[in-house]
Amino acid sequence: MAIIEFPKEMKWGAATAAYQIEGAALEDGRGLSIWDTFSKTPGNVLNGDNGDVACDSYHRYKEDVQIMKELGINVYRFSISWPRIFPAGTGEINQKGLQYYHNLVDELLENGIEPMCTLYHWDLPQALQDQGGWENRKTVDAFADYAEQIFKEFDGKIKKWITINEPWCVSFLSNFIGIHAPGFQNLKLATDISHHLLLAHGKAVARFRDLKVEGSIGYAPNTEWLEPFSSKQEDIDACNRGMGWFIEWFFDPVFKGQYPHFMLEVFDKHGAAPAIQAGDMEIISQKIDFVGINYYTGSVGRYKKDADLFDLEKVDIGYEKTDFDWNIYPEGFYKVLLKIKDQYGDIPVYITENGACYNDEVENGRVKDQGRIDYLKQHLTSLKRAMDSGVQIKGYLAWSLLDNFEWAEGYHKRFGIVHVDFNTLKRTKKDSYYWYKQTVKNGWFDM
Ligand SMILES: N=[N+]=NCCCCNC(=O)[C@@H]1[C@H]2[C@H](O)[C@@H](O)[C@H](O)[C@@H](CO)[C@@H]12
């Protein structure tokens, strides 16, 4: 089949997040996060799994960096655990927490791998949740203070920064749908939180600029493609409304300085328009250097009155699925990238997450995860189509380097190109690791 080739200057990487891989949840002064609380509340996480140990990367990071070095990647995206730095969310700093991230960053730099740091990947200090969490505007300022501390500490070492990972998940999945921490189900709460997250993003960018920190900064919204079931206008409109929940709601404020009217209408209908204060939108919409795009899946949707907030129902028309039961829909990756470029301009883009859940196990020392290889091939091909269509892709980071704590699904759902045995913590490179290594080395693959 076709050779798919990428520019030599493109960055290749892999991504993880603190609560999903570190473990050492109660070690060296770390404070509790909302995910410690949520995962230990019975019924919230499959099999009662939690992040107490995870991949134990807190102790095994040197081994993980060697795995990255052999992989040949030149950028690694990780997140800093806010409660490891500020155990109470604000106030006293935990020096051992800072030291861990210096050790990790130094190890990466010594091995020729550039750190890309996410400041917030869902692990809010429980102490702040006890004061209202993201619903409380004081948490916005606490985040800006935490971000400032990290900028000052790592200026010159870390040069790629992401403020907030997937604000849609932090607000709506966690406070309206309710399957993630802290697990509320209140639309007004969720829209207020979505606004405070964007405000927190903006305030962190402002501190970054004021401190003249070296490097570039962005955020990492999650995207999804919704393909209309038919060419009927009602189906097209329903899908555009549904995508507005992920895209326009989180992109318009940052890139246009206002919320999309059609989405405000949807939320207003349910008495859930967010509380916006004078000056907020100016803070949110200051210029950023890149946008991180996370893409996993797409669906077919059609109009159905009151099916959900958007009069939209998803229709299963038989697309092949991953072991997470998500459609494999690479076309949507191409389309969503073009939509973002068309609507928000030629912004530099890092694919900060893309990958698939396949729960293959180790057999005779090998993990034959051909499904993941096929998924990566199809999505990287869509990425190349977007690049050839003018989308400014700066890099691609696979989710995830390691099998890890997959939130409400615990350790059952595996996204890694490296298998982790959660009893022994043994790492085993999967077939997809070796395929990705060859692709990174060559800069091309044969479809
Ligand atoms: N149907 N369906 N829906 C797709 C909805 C995707 C929303 N979840 C994500 O994007 C999370 C993101 C997260 O950053 C990472 O921490 C998670 O481990 C991965 C894998 O789950 C993805």
The ligand as an SDF file (V2000), in Angstrom:
LIG
                    3D

 22 23  0  0  0  0  0  0  0  0999 V2000
  -17.0140    7.5580   23.3550 N   0  0  0  0  0  0  0  0  0  0  0  0
  -16.1630    8.2690   23.5320 N   0  0  0  0  0  0  0  0  0  0  0  0
  -15.4910    9.0860   23.8250 N   0  0  0  0  0  0  0  0  0  0  0  0
  -14.2040    9.5820   23.7270 C   0  0  0  0  0  0  0  0  0  0  0  0
  -14.0930   10.5950   24.8420 C   0  0  0  0  0  0  0  0  0  0  0  0
  -12.6870   10.7780   25.1430 C   0  0  0  0  0  0  0  0  0  0  0  0
  -12.6010   11.4730   26.4720 C   0  0  0  0  0  0  0  0  0  0  0  0
  -11.4410   10.9510   27.1990 N   0  0  0  0  0  0  0  0  0  0  0  0
  -10.2360   11.2710   26.8240 C   0  0  0  0  0  0  0  0  0  0  0  0
  -10.0120   11.9730   25.8830 O   0  0  0  0  0  0  0  0  0  0  0  0
   -9.1020   10.7310   27.6740 C   0  0  0  0  0  0  0  0  0  0  0  0
   -7.8570   11.4100   27.5600 C   0  0  0  0  0  0  0  0  0  0  0  0
   -7.0810   11.7240   28.8270 C   0  0  0  0  0  0  0  0  0  0  0  0
   -6.2720   12.8860   28.6620 O   0  0  0  0  0  0  0  0  0  0  0  0
   -6.1650   10.5540   29.2550 C   0  0  0  0  0  0  0  0  0  0  0  0
   -5.7380   10.7890   30.5800 O   0  0  0  0  0  0  0  0  0  0  0  0
   -6.9220    9.2340   29.1180 C   0  0  0  0  0  0  0  0  0  0  0  0
   -6.1480    8.1730   29.6410 O   0  0  0  0  0  0  0  0  0  0  0  0
   -7.1880    9.0270   27.6270 C   0  0  0  0  0  0  0  0  0  0  0  0
   -7.8310    7.6640   27.3490 C   0  0  0  0  0  0  0  0  0  0  0  0
   -9.1390    7.6380   27.8690 O   0  0  0  0  0  0  0  0  0  0  0  0
   -8.0260   10.1250   27.0450 C   0  0  0  0  0  0  0  0  0  0  0  0
  1  2  2  0
  2  3  2  0
  3  4  1  0
  4  5  1  0
  5  6  1  0
  6  7  1  0
  7  8  1  0
  8  9  1  0
  9 10  2  0
  9 11  1  0
 11 12  1  0
 11 22  1  0
 12 13  1  0
 12 22  1  0
 13 14  1  0
 13 15  1  0
 15 16  1  0
 15 17  1  0
 17 18  1  0
 17 19  1  0
 19 20  1  0
 19 22  1  0
 20 21  1  0
M  CHG  1   2   1
M  END
$$$$
